[in-house]
Amino acid sequence: MVQGPKSMKYLVLLLKLALFVTLVLVLLGEWDVSHFYADSKYREPLDYYVKTLASIAVFLMFLDFVQFGTTWWYRRRHKITRDDNFIVGVGQIYLLLLVVGSVVGFLSLFRIDVRQLFTSLSIVFAGIAILTKDYISNMISGMIVTFSGELSIGDNVRIGQHRGKITDITLQNIHLLNDDDDMIYIPNSLLLISEVINYTKREVKRTSIEFEIDLKHLKNVEELERTLIETLSPFQDLIKPESQYLRVFEVKKDFVAMKFQYILKEPNKDLERQIRRRTTRRLVEVISEREKIADQIPDLPDSMGHAVI
């Protein structure tokens, strides 16, 4: 008795294989099916349509077998169960060839010579290529990203101004889930011209919280660092010792850009969100306290001549 989705999947595969062998025998003439319509006055066109439909079905099923066999061999060799870049890339190539084969097969049903069609309508197809250049560019970029191995599904990355976890890579877009659970779709072509940071690939999984603070709200860096470290005291057992520090990476006229960084003992996205939320709220409290102090300090006179004695 066949049980479970996996067994059903293999049963369907066996049925496809049996149908594939049958259609191949029909195309090779080893199995003559013309006797089913031998007395029909449409015998000649029926012969053409039987062979054409059989050719289309054989091509599409052959693609299906190649895709299934390739992914099965890859999963077995690397001992993985989830979809990674290679499997996603094979699936994209499969879909692309499936569409091309279906279009060519559909035209063949109307006895249209594809080569003559492309030759006679070369100007039209050139115009279509120009109109769809962005789509083609995204598709090529998607292939490059998929097989390069630089970005993978599940990686935590920053692409331009967006940061999040890659949930899928398609022919057109990268699906990025940010910290607010918003799904961001980034065109693949932007990856070639944008700054991309892959936080997952680095050896040390350091988490950074970036912020800017006005100079009038900053007493000194050491005090703010101690304040933020004390804020994360409830998470000390989950953070590596002495991995927390406050880094100044840019100084402007009116503000300072900083990064508060730490290393978790075990990667945990939900924990990162809790720490970020707690740290951000503490920063708001510090800035609010400094704002009250700054408001109590009288402004200095513009010049000595305007000082009040």
ABEGO torsion letter per residue (X at the ends): XBBEAAAAAAAAAAAAAAAAAAAAAAAAGABBAAAAAAABAAAAAAAAAAAAAAAAAAAAAAAAAAAAAAAAAAAAAAGBABBBAAAAAAAAAAAAAAAAAAAAAAAAAAGBBAAAAAAAAAAAAAAAAAAAAAAAAAAAAAAAAAAAGABBBGBBBBBEABBEBBABBBAABBBBBBAAGBBBBBBAAAAAABBBBBAAABABBBBBBBBBBBAAABABAAAAAAAAAAAAAAAAAABBBGABBBBBABBBAABBBBBBBBBBABBBAAAAAAAAAAAAAAAAAAAAAAAAAAAABBBBBABAAABBX
